[in-house]
Amino acid sequence: MKQSFDLDTRTGLPVDLTELLRKYPRETWTDHANLGATARFWLQRHDMFRELGAAMQEALSQHREGEVALDPFRRWFAPRLQFFLTQLEDHHQIEDHHYFPVFVRAESRLSPGFELLENDHEVIHADLMAVAETANRFLAEETGGGAVPPDAARYAGDAYAEASGRLLDRLVRHLADEEDLIIPLILDRGEAAIGI
């Protein structure tokens, strides 16, 4: 069966990019001597994106089910969504322009993996734009009061939920693949030797 490189259908990295992962499987990462401060911080950022994304999905579900009123939902949700979108975009920019080139210089055989991850960043960037647009429309319709037909708010909520779900599904796959490519390289060489 042919390996898919598409973010929506792939189930992991292509086998030719997982040699170091087989040498350093995930269960060995936490206690490895070469897992330095930069890698630990980076993994924490990934965990934050996963956790905050899940929390926002849960908050949206609770609001749409009538468990949380609009005002407390909006006060909690809007700043967290803004933080999430901004931080994720900044995180990817730093990776594309700083870290990925450093890793490619350290191990050029992994260059196709970093091209794959950069392509993911482009797909996810488009998702971020769609999430921002649909969230703004959803929140505007929700706060429109009596002038807004009830169906408009529901449709706007559906559009946001779909865009957000797509982003988070893709992001979870991307983060796992990124970690599977980068952390084994760090464990193999050490942060200082790589130049991070």
N, C-alpha and C positions, 0 to 999 in steps of 0.2 A: 504494500500500500504506500502511495506517495505521501511524503510529509507535507503538511500544509503550512505555509508561511503567513496565511491570513490570520489576523488577530481574532476574528470571530470563530474560526474553526480549528486553529492549532491547539494541540494539547501539551505543548512543551517545545523546547528547543530542538532543532534538527540534531540528529545523533552525532554528526561530525563536530558539533560545538559542545558536546557534553563529556569529553574525555576527562577534563579536570573535575567536573561534577561527580563522575564515577569514582575518581580518586578521593574527593572530599565531599561525601554526601551530606545533606542538610543536618543530619543528626550529630555530625562532628563539629559543626560551625561554632557553637556557643563557647565551647571550652578550648578552642584552638588558640595557641599562643600568637599566631599571626593575625588574629581578628582584632585589629587596632581600633583606636578611638574614632577615626573617620568612618570605617566600615560600620561600627556599632551605631554611630549617629545616623548614618544613611539608612540602615535597617530600621531604626526607630522612626524615621520620617516615613518610610514605607508603611510601617504598622499604623502610624497616625492617619495616613490617607485611607487605609482599609477601615479603621475603626470609625473615623468621622463619616466616611461615606455610608457605612452601615447605620450609624446613628441618625443621619439625615433621612435615609430611607424609612427607618422606623418612625421617625417623627412625622414624616409625610403620611405614612399609612395611618397613624393614630389620628392625625388631623382629618384626613379624608373619611375616616370611619366615625367622626364626630366625637372622639374621645378627648380632643384638645381643641379649645376655641381658637378662633382666628388670631386674636391679638397676642396671646402668649406664644402661639405657634410662630407667628411672624417675627416677634421679638427674639425668639430663640433661633429660628431657622435662617433668616436673612443674613446676619453677620457671619454665621458659620459657613453658609454657602459661599459668600464672598471670600472668606478666608481660604476655604478649600480650593476654589477655582484659581485664585491668585497664587497661592503657595504651590499648587501642582504645576502651573505654567512656569513659575520661576524655577522650580526643581528641575523640570525637563530642560529648560534653557541652560542651566549650569551643567547638567550632564552632557548635553550636546556640544557645548562650546568649551568645556574644560575637561571633565572627567573622561568622556569617551575617547577623545584624542590621546590622552595619557595612557589609557588602557590599550589602545591599538598600538601605540609605540612599544608598550611593554610586551605585547604578544600579538603580532600581526596576523597569525593564523585565526584569531578570533574576530578579525575585521568584518566578515559577513554577519556575525552576530550583532555587532554594533550598528551596522547598516539596517538590520532588521529592527533593532530597538529605536533607531532614529525614525524609521518609517512608522513605527507604532506611535511615536510622539506626534507625528503629523496627523494621524488618524485621531488620536486623543485630543489634539488641539481643536480639530473640527468639532469633536464631541463637546468640548468645553464651551465653544461658542454657541452650540445648539442648546446646551443646558442653561447658559446665561439668558439666552433669548426666551426660551420656554418658561424659565422660572420668573422672569420679569413679567411676562404675559399672565402667567398663573396668579402671581401675587397681585397684579393690577386688577384682574377680573375678580379675585376673591374680595378685594377691598372696594369694589365698585358700587357696592350697596344695591339699592333697589333698581337703579338704572340699568344694571347688567342682567340680562336674562340668566336664570339659574343654570341652564345648559351650557352657557358660554364658560362659566367658571369650572364646570365639570370637565368640559372638553379641554380647557387650558390645563387643568390638573392632570388629565390623561396624557397630554402631549409632554408635559414636564416629566411625569413618571416614566414615560417611555424613553425619553432622551437621557434621563438620569440613570435609569437601569442599564441602558446600553453602555454609557460611559463607565459605570462601575464594573460591569461584567468585563469589559475590555481592559480596564485598569488592573483588575485583580490578576488576569492572565499575564499582562505585561510586567507587573511588578515581580511576579514569581519567576518569569523567564529572565528578567534583568538580574535578579539575585542569583539565579542558577548560573549565569554567565560570569558575573563579576566576583562574587564572594569566593568561589574556588580559586580564581586567579590571585586574589589577595592572599588567600591562605597558602598558596603555593610559593609566592614570591615575597610577601611581606609588603606593608604599605610604603616603607622607606625606599625599598628597591624599585618599586613601581613609580614612585614620585608623587604620592598623594599624602 
